Amino acid sequence: MAARLMGRLRAEPWLMRALEVVAASGLPEAWIGAGVIRDVVWGQLCGGFDPAAVKDVDVAFFDPADLSRERDEEARRVLAGTAGLPWEATNQAAVHTWYHDHFGGPQVTPLTSVHDAVATWPETATCVAVRLTGDGMQVCAPHGLTDLLCGVWRVNPVRVTPEVSRARLTRQRVRERWPAVTIVPPA
């Protein structure tokens, strides 16, 4: 399945350019993930991907040496200086310092890697990140690729409540944007 995902991503020069920028950025353990990967794949499944519709390009990186919110801003500035894309950069090593205050819910334990972080993202189809290395494209998909590649919206219960999932489902306009996607209602 990883080869199938990589083929879909390689078919989008816009995304490949973003991956190249992130690889060259110098950000530690930097990956592109979440919504933009879903947008590419589900756009292709539902009639075509439109880069203009991308709200942001989520870059997850891991820098335990600097847990300040300024580190995220610095990362965005580095990325913004290399390409005119809507970058969003988040140091996954620092999520535990602000997540509860921003989103509520229980305190979050410190994450140990980008892989740990990706496993907590809101839907199984968005629990996917990719990066380019000297060895080629790597895929991080702790919950697998089936929901992403088959167009299934399903809550990831690791950190997201059914209420939050329903709100995200409405805000993302899933039925409107991707009519072929199957929605598994949150329990």
N, C-alpha and C positions, 0 to 999 in steps of 0.2 A: 504494500500500500504506500510505503514511503516513496517508492519510485513513481507511482502514479501522481502523488502530490507534487513531487519535484518537477515532473513533466508539465503539470498545470502551471506551476509558478514560473518555470523557465519560458513559458509561452507569453509572459507578460513583461515586455522590456521595461516598463515603468517600475515594476517590483524588483526586477533584477538590478536596476540602477540603484534603488534604495538599499538593497542588500550589499552592493559594492560600497556604497557610502558608509554604511555601518561597519563593514569589515575594515575599512581604512580609517575609521574614526579614532582608534586608539582607546575606545571605551572598553573596560575589562568585561570579559564574558558577555558581549553584547549580541542580542538576538532581536529579530523582528517577530512580533507575534500578535495574538489575539484577533481583534476585529478586522484588521487589514487582510490577514490570511483568509479568514472566513469570507470577507467581501470578494476577494479574487475568485475563490473556488465556487462560492454560491452564485456569484455573478455569471461565471462561465456556465454553471448548471441551469441558470434561468435566463438565458438569452444574450449574455455578454457582459464582461466586466468593464466598468467605466471608471477610470482613475479619478475623474472629477468628482465622483460621488464619495470618495474616501474622506472621512472626517479627520482622521489622524493616523499616523504611522507609529504604532506603539513599539518603542525600543526598550527592552528589558535588559539591564546590565547589573553587574554585581560588584560592588566596591565597598567591602567592609571597613576600609580605612577612613571613609568619610560618609557619615550617616546624615549629614545636614541636608535640608531641603535645597540649599544653594547648589549642592552637587547635581541635582536634577536639572536645575536651570543652566548650570555650566555645560552639562551634556547636551541640552537642547541648543545652546549657542554654538557648540562645536558642529552639530549636525546641520543647523540652519545655515552655517557659513559655507556648506559644501553643496547644497541642493535646495531648491525651492519647494520642499515638501512640507506638509503639516505634521512636523515631528512632535512626538510626546515621548519623553525619556524618563524612566523611573528606575532608581537604584533599588533593586529588590532586597538588598541587604538592610535597607532602612525602613521597609514597609511596616515593621512592628512598632516603629516610633510614631507613626501618624495614622495608621489605618483606623483604629478605634475612634479617634477624635473626628475623623472625616466621614466614616461610613456607619459608625455605631457598632453594636454587637459586642461580642466578647473581645478581650484583648487578644492580639495575634502574637504567637511565639515567633522569635527570630527565625528567618529562613536561612538555609545553609547554602543555597545555590539558586540559579535561575530555574533549574529543573524543578526544585521544590516549589518555587513561586508559580510556575506555569500550571502545576497540578492544582492550584487553588483558584484559578480564574473562573469566571461566572458560569460559562456553559461548556459542556464537553467539546463542542465544535470549536470553541475559542481557546481551549487549553492546548494550543499548538504554537510553537515558535520555530523559526528557521534562521540559519546563518550560513554565511560563506566562510570557508577556511581554506588554507592551502591544499587541503584534501578534497575540496568540493563543498557541496551543500550538505548541511547537517539538519536533521529534524528532531525536535524535542516534542513528544506527544505522550505524556504520562497516562492519558486515558484512551490512547489509541487514535486512529484516524477515521474510523468507520463513520461516526456522526458527521464529521466535516465533509468527507468525500461523498457520503450518501445523502447529504442535505437533511440532517436531523437536528432540531433545536431541543436540547435537553439540559435541564439545570444540573450544575455540578454542586452537589450538596456539601462539599467540603467546607465552604464558607458562606454560601448564598442561601438565604431562606426562600421558601416558596413565594412570599410576598415581594421580596426584592426581584425574584425571577420574573414574576408577572409584570412588575413595573418595567423591567428591562425589555420584556417582550413587546410591550406597548410602545415604549420609547424608541426601540429599534425598528418599529413598523415591519416586522418580519413578514407577515402575510402580504403586505403591499410590495415590499422590495423583492422578495423571493417566493413567489406563489407556489413553486414546486416543493418547497421545504416542508417536511413533516414536523409538526410541533407536538412534543410529548409534554402534556400539561404538568406543571410542578405539583407534587403531592402535598 
